[in-house]
Each structure stands twice: as C-alpha cells, then as structure tokens.
Amino acid sequence: MDYKYVVIGGGIAGVTCAETLSLLEPDSKILLVTASKLIKAVSNYQKVSRTLEMFDVEEKDKSFIETECNNVTVIHKTVLEVDSIDHVIRMCDGTSIRYGLLCICTGGKPKIIAEGNPYVLGIRDTESVQTFQKRLKKARRIVVVGNGGIATELVYEIEGSEVIWAIKDKSITSTFMDPGAATFCLPQLNETKMSTDKPLKRRKYTEEGADENVDRNSSTPGGSALGPDWSSHLEMKGAEQISHKVHVEYKVEVSRILTHEEYTTCEKSALNPSQFSSSDCWPVYVELNNGVIYGCDFVVSATGVIPNTYPFRKNNFDIAEDGGIKVNDKMQTSVKDIYAAGDVCNASWEHASHWLQMRLWSQARQMGAYAAKCMVSQSNNEDIPMDFCFEMFAHVTKFFNYKVIILGKFNAQGLGSDHELLLRVTKGEEYVKAVLQDGRLQGAVLIGETDLEETFENLILNQTDLSPFKDNLLDPNIDIEDFFD
C-alpha cells in the first residue's frame, strides 16, 4: 500500500493533521494509523481571539474521518518500526506501508511512579479513566500524586472518597498558577460542588471486548490523550457518603509504596488527617519523603507524560532532553521526509519572545494543523510563514469551576528578577495577575469572568508601553478595553 501522506496517531494532533491534509489536498491518498479503535475529533471549535481558542473533543469511531474526509483511510494497527531509508512503515501484524511524507503524532505516555504495581493507576486516556471510575466506586480513600492539570481536575471532581493530594511544590496547580492564584482557588477544594443537569458534552465510546485487566502502565500503545473537557459531568464517586474531603501534602515526593504486609513490619504508623475517618487496615500504604505514611485503597499517578517515541527507538532522530523528537520551525525532524507534532515532539526552534511549549491539547491541535501545511508546502516546493499561533502562548481551561486563561510568560518564565506583578483579587470571584517588565505586559493569569483576555493579548503582542497607565491598569472602575481600543 502506497500513500502520499501518512500520519501515525489517533489523538488530537494526528487527527487534526490528517483532516488538514485532506482539506489542502483533496485528491491525494492519506493514511491515518491509530493504535486505538477510537480517535479524538475536535468539535465546537471557537476562535476566541487571535491566539485563544476553545473546542470540545469528541471520541469517535475511526470510521468517522473516512466519512468526513473521502481521501483519508484509517487503519487500526500498531506500528513496529519506521524504515526511513525505504520510506516504509512496518506494523506488528507483519504488514507494511510505503509513505511519501510521514508525520509522527504518537503523543505521550504517563510517567508512573511505580511501574507494574497493581495499586498504582496512571491517568492518560479514556480507557484508564474508565478503570479509575470502577475502582473509585469501592474506594474509601485514594492518594493522588502530581500537580498538573489532570491531578487538579481529579482532586476537584472526586466525591464520596477521601483524597490525599501529594505535590512536590509549595502550592497547588503550580504548572498553571502562581502561589497567589493557588491561594485564591484553595477554598474550593473542600467546598460542596454545585449540582448540574447539563448534558454531556460528548458521547462516550467503549471498545468491544476490552480487557479490564490490561496493564495500562505497560509500554504497549494505549489510547489517545484526554481532551479539554474530559472530566466534565463525569461521575467520580467513591464508596462513602461524603462530598469533597481533600488533604494536601506540600513539597513531598513518594519514597515507597507498601503492601499491607510490608506496612505491618515497617515499624511506622500511618497518619490520619484530623478531618478524615480512622482506619488501621488499608490494602496499600504510601510513604512520603517527609516520613509520613498514608493508607489508601489505591494510588493515582498523575505526574505528567513522557513523549511516546518507543516505536521509533531505532531511528536516528535528534532527541531533546525531555525525550521529545526535535522538530524545526517547519515541524520537520532530523530525518528526511518525517515530521512530528503534539506531545511526542520538542519545539526546537528559536521561540517567539512570548511563546513556550507546554504539552497541552490546544498546542497539539495547532501543531497538527501546522505540520500538515508544512508537509503540503514541501510537496509543492513552496515556503510558508510560521503560523501566528506560535507568536504568543495562550491557553483557556477550567479549574475549581473557574474559567482560567493564561497568556504569554504568565509565570514570568525567563524574565529574571527585574519584573513586577500587578494583582487584582476579588474573593470568590476573580483573580487577575499582570506580569510587566520595562513597563510592558509580558504575561497574565486571568481567573474568573474578567473579560480582559483580548485586551491583555493585544497589549502583550503590541508591547505597548504601559508606564503612564500601570497604576490604573487593573482598576475595576476603568474600562481598559475602550481605553486601549
């Protein structure tokens, strides 16, 4: 089988790449290879501003793309290796496919704190979430390890089970928030959630005959990464008749995980937070590096992802320190005619002053679309400018039931000590942080319905000198949108 374009990966980056290729070259043969029967499709796309975008992610059967894009073929196979000399992809079932141009969009796999431990569950794809839900139904207490987006959403959504949240930082959700923003959100951790009757944003699919006992922590390719709304209206209820009950352990890491038998011989006693129920018998115990031990029913490992380069370990790709395949400003790898996009790659070009790479679904979509444009431009021997989305980092999400927007160097990344912060905080309503350097806006964190995102985006992109206005920049009585219009 010969295809002009081949994309490996059924996640947001891969599907977006295949769809964009189909749009740009409707007469060319395109192949999408996915290790899962389900693919991730972007829906309800909305361009909020020049750099901000919102969308839902729907899980679809792989045939969805073939229906929407007549020149795209989708196969459910696992890639064994890529022969870049002969332009051939070999599958685990022995079949081979010849490609003209290839884009690798295999995403990332979870970092698991204890590989192979039956009491430790990694959260990455829909299948692992389903496993988590089933185990949570019988759980009185769990330990969540990690401080990123998935850990934050889990901790907030879980009801009916006590949660020990172990983080290595001095504040929660430090990937996206500074300590001030974390303090603003902290009261929501143990607040009773507001009930909602809103419909699910997307349909849920399951794979027929899926084995519940499959080791989701193995090197075997799993499903695609979770989308932006993965936890919305998802039932996460444990065995107890309680709402939120969360205890946070700051600045810790896991030293070891003990079975009940190992715990009984370790000569240490497990701790029970004052507001938690007391029990002397748990199936697993977690010892933190501060010496504290907690018993629980199981452990959730949500400590980030590792780029999934496993099928390409024999190829001579340039690999970055974070394990990602290095790509240039045309999404090209160091191997001829092979591109990469999404979590599997490392953006190794010289970045714009207000852009940074974070392995987020929004960037996966942008990279997948841009990689397709670059592949077509190479095929047509043309040159295209870099997409504007790489001009400034911009991301919108929801944490603790607050709308959260982060722009530019939102945590003063790389700005040194000569920057200043402007804050506006209204308890329970909004948190606004502006990062300035030399009188110019470099980044911002907007929590709540602030309506400042478009104005702040323009101020960052235009680098307007705000020195004469900075004392009034966050004055709620001044409409800065009209002022800088």
C-alpha positions, 0 to 999 in steps of 0.5 A: 500500500502506497500513500502520499501522506501518512500520519501515525496517531489517533489523538488530537494532533494526528487527527487534526493533521490528517483532516488538514491534509485532506482539506489542502489536498483533496485528491491525494491518498492519506493514511491515518494509523491509530493504535486505538479503535477510537480517535479524538475529533475536535468539535465546537471549535471557537476562535476566541481571539487571535491566539485563544481558542476553545473546542470540545473533543469528541471520541469517535469511531475511526470510521468517522474521518473516512466519512468526513474526509473521502481521501483519508483511510484509517487503519487500526494497527500498531506500528513496529518500526519506521524504515526511513531509508525505504520510506516504509512503515512496518506494523506488528501484524507483519504488514507494511506501508510505503509513505511519501511524507510521514508525520509522527503524532504518537503523543505521550505516555504517563510517567508512573511512579511505580511501574507494574504495581497493581495499586498504582493507576496512571491517568492518560486516556479514556480507557484508564479513566474508565478503570479509575471510575470502577475502582473509585466506586469501592474506594474509601480513600485514594492518594493522588500524586502530581500537580498538573492539570489532570491531578487538579481536575481529579482532586476537584471532581472526586466525591464520596472518597477521601483524597490525599493530594501529594505535590512536590511544590509549595502550592497547588496547580503550580504548572498553571498558577502562581502561589497567589492564584493557588491561594485564591482557588484553595477554598474550593477544594473542600467546598460542596460542588454545585449540582448540574443537569447539563448534558454531556458534552460528548458521547462516550465510546467503549471498545468491544471486548476490552480487557479490564485487566490490561496493564495500562502502565505497560509500554504497549500503545494505549489510547489517545490523550484526554481532551479539554473537557474530559472530566466534565459531568463525569461521575467520580464517586467513591464508596462513602457518603461524603462530598469533597474531603481533600488533604494536601501534602506540600513539597513531598515526593513518594519514597515507597509504596507498601503492601499491607504486609510490608506496612505491618513490619515497617515499624511506622504508623500511618497518619490520619488527617484530623478531618478524615475517618480512622482506619488501621487496615488499608490494602496499600500504604504510601510513604512520603519523603517527609516520613509520613505514611498514608493508607489508601485503597489505591494510588493515582499517578498523575505526574505528567507524560513522557513523549511516546517515541518507543516505536521509533527507538531505532531511528536516528532522530535528534532527541531533546532532553525531555525525550521529545523528537526535535522538530524545526520551525517547519515541524520537520525532524532530523530525518528526511521526509518525517515530521512530528507534532503534539506531545511526542515532539520538542519545539526546537526552534528559536521561540517567539519572545512570548511563546513556550511549549507546554504539552497541552491539547490546544498546542497539539491541535495547532501543531497538527494543523501546522505540520500538515501545511508544512508537509503540503508546502514541501510537496509543492516546493513552496515556503510558508510563514510560521503560523501566528499561533506560535507568536504568543502562548495562550491557553483557556481551561477550567479549574475549581469551576473557574474559567482560567486563561493564561497568556504569554510568560504568565509565570514570568518564565525567563524574565529574571528578577527585574519584573513586577506583578500587578494583582487584582483579587476579588474573593470568590470571584476573580483573580487577575495577575499582570506580569510587566517588565520595562513597563510592558505586559509580558504575561497574565493569569486571568481567573474568573469572568474578567473579560480582559483576555483580548485586551491583555493579548493585544497589549502583550503582542503590541508591547505597548508601553504601559508606564503612564497607565500601570497604576490604573491598569487593573482598576475595576472602575476603568474600562481598559478595553475602550481605553486601549481600543 
